[in-house]
């Protein structure tokens, strides 16, 4: 269905489909996905986890974030640097954190109040996505924030952080043409399945 589309067309179609889901459909899928996430052995064993706050119809994983905080895990959220190099850093997040909305309307930690962590020190990162394929390739929004933050994984034998994509089942497609800078996922969790690559 999507094989002949450019990446831009693919992004546009899947983002539109995601945004056409009803509030109830999104909530139900997000709840199921969070239960699956919380059941993962890597979720239970990881100490330093990075989450994201959903935007543009993405799966909402705040239930899993709340659970991680409840069991005293160190939690982090991305802070986008909307400069020419489009990079992101991760900053601590806790129940009393005050979030500041970035230019996309996404809540981010206040870098003057929260503590940064080197990405390579994280055990597990949950990533939003627009599409994924059978090989764990991820199609994001196209700005490359996560690819830049995770570039060190390409050039090393680093065993962590593990990368888990979070998506609706309809976001799975046959194949994504991977670019040399793309970082593949270790797993993807949807409301229907858990995929390991």
C-alpha positions in Angstrom: 0.0 0.0 0.0 2.8 2.5 0.9 5.7 1.0 -1.1 5.6 3.5 -4.0 5.4 6.6 -1.8 8.2 9.0 -1.1 9.2 9.4 2.6 7.4 12.8 2.7 4.2 11.3 1.2 4.5 8.4 3.7 4.9 10.7 6.6 1.9 12.8 5.5 -0.4 9.8 5.0 0.5 8.1 8.2 0.4 11.2 10.3 -3.1 12.0 8.8 -4.3 8.5 9.6 -2.9 8.8 13.2 -4.7 12.1 13.7 -8.0 10.6 12.4 -8.1 8.2 15.3 -10.8 9.2 17.8 -9.9 10.2 21.3 -11.3 6.9 22.6 -9.3 4.9 20.1 -6.1 6.7 21.0 -6.7 6.2 24.7 -7.5 2.5 24.4 -4.5 1.8 22.3 -2.2 3.9 24.5 -3.4 2.0 27.6 -2.8 -1.4 26.0 0.6 -0.3 24.8 1.6 1.0 28.2 0.6 -2.3 29.8 2.8 -4.1 27.3 5.7 -1.7 28.0 5.4 -2.2 31.8 5.5 -6.0 31.3 8.8 -5.9 29.4 11.7 -7.4 31.3 13.9 -4.6 30.1 11.5 -2.0 31.5 11.6 -3.7 34.9 15.4 -4.1 34.9 16.4 -0.6 33.5 17.3 2.1 36.0 17.6 5.1 33.7 14.8 5.5 31.1 14.0 8.2 28.6 10.4 8.8 27.6 8.7 11.3 25.3 5.5 13.3 25.6 3.1 12.6 22.8 2.3 15.1 20.1 0.5 15.0 16.7 -1.4 11.9 17.4 1.5 9.8 18.8 0.9 7.0 21.3 0.6 8.5 24.8 3.0 6.6 27.2 2.5 8.7 30.3 1.0 5.7 32.2 4.4 3.9 31.7 6.2 7.1 32.7 4.2 7.4 35.9 4.8 3.7 36.7 8.6 4.2 36.3 8.5 7.2 38.6 6.4 5.3 41.1 9.0 2.5 41.4 11.8 5.1 41.7 13.4 4.8 38.4 15.4 7.8 37.0 13.3 9.2 34.2 14.3 11.7 31.5 12.6 13.6 28.7 14.1 15.0 25.5 14.8 18.7 25.1 15.0 19.7 21.4 17.5 22.3 20.3 15.8 23.9 17.3 19.1 25.3 15.9 20.8 24.5 12.6 22.1 21.2 13.8 18.7 19.9 15.2 20.0 18.0 18.2 18.4 16.9 21.4 19.5 16.2 24.9 17.8 14.4 27.8 17.0 16.0 31.1 15.7 14.6 34.3 11.9 14.5 34.9 10.1 13.9 38.2 6.6 14.6 39.5 7.4 18.2 40.5 9.1 19.1 37.2 7.8 22.1 35.5 7.6 21.7 31.7 8.1 24.4 29.2 6.4 24.2 25.8 8.8 24.3 22.8 7.9 25.8 19.4 6.0 22.6 18.5 3.9 22.8 21.6 5.6 19.8 23.3 6.4 20.0 27.0 10.1 19.9 27.8 12.1 19.9 31.0 13.5 23.3 32.1 17.2 23.0 31.6 17.9 25.6 34.3 16.2 23.4 36.9 16.7 19.8 35.7 19.8 17.7 35.3 21.1 16.5 31.9 22.3 13.0 31.3 24.6 11.8 28.6 22.6 9.7 26.1 25.0 6.8 26.4 24.3 6.7 30.1 20.6 5.8 29.5 19.6 2.2 29.7 16.4 2.5 27.6 14.9 5.1 25.3 11.3 5.1 24.1 11.0 6.7 20.7 7.9 8.1 18.9 7.8 7.3 15.2 5.7 7.8 12.0 6.5 4.3 10.6 8.6 1.2 11.2 9.4 -1.9 9.1 10.2 -5.6 9.6 13.9 -4.9 10.1 13.4 -2.2 12.9 14.0 0.7 10.6 12.3 3.8 11.9 10.8 6.7 10.0 10.5 9.8 12.2 9.3 13.3 11.5 12.3 14.0 9.3 14.4 16.4 11.3 16.8 13.8 12.5 16.9 14.8 16.2 17.0 11.2 17.5 19.5 10.0 14.8 21.9 12.7 15.8 21.5 12.0 19.6 22.1 8.3 18.9 24.8 8.6 16.3 27.4 7.1 18.7 25.6 3.8 18.5 26.6 3.5 14.8 30.3 3.9 15.6 30.7 1.7 18.6 30.0 -1.6 20.2 27.7 0.1 22.7 25.2 -2.2 24.3 23.0 0.6 25.5 20.8 2.4 25.5 18.2 0.0 24.0 15.8 1.6 21.7 12.1 0.8 21.8 9.8 2.4 19.2 6.2 3.0 20.2 3.5 3.0 17.5 0.0 1.9 16.4 -0.1 -1.3 14.5 -1.1 0.4 11.2 2.3 2.2 11.3 4.1 -1.0 10.4 5.0 -1.1 6.7 7.0 -3.5 4.5 10.2 -1.6 4.1 11.8 1.7 4.8 14.9 2.7 2.9 17.5 3.2 5.6 19.9 6.1 5.3 23.5 5.8 6.5 22.7 7.9 9.6 19.5 6.0 10.6 19.7 4.1 13.8 17.6 0.9 13.9 15.3 0.1 16.8 15.7 -3.0 19.1 12.0 -3.4 19.5 8.6 -1.8 18.7 5.5 -2.0 20.9 2.1 -1.6 19.3 -1.4 -2.3 20.6 -1.3 -5.7 18.8 2.3 -6.9 19.0 5.7 -6.6 20.4 8.4 -6.8 17.7 12.0 -7.6 18.4 14.7 -7.0 15.8 
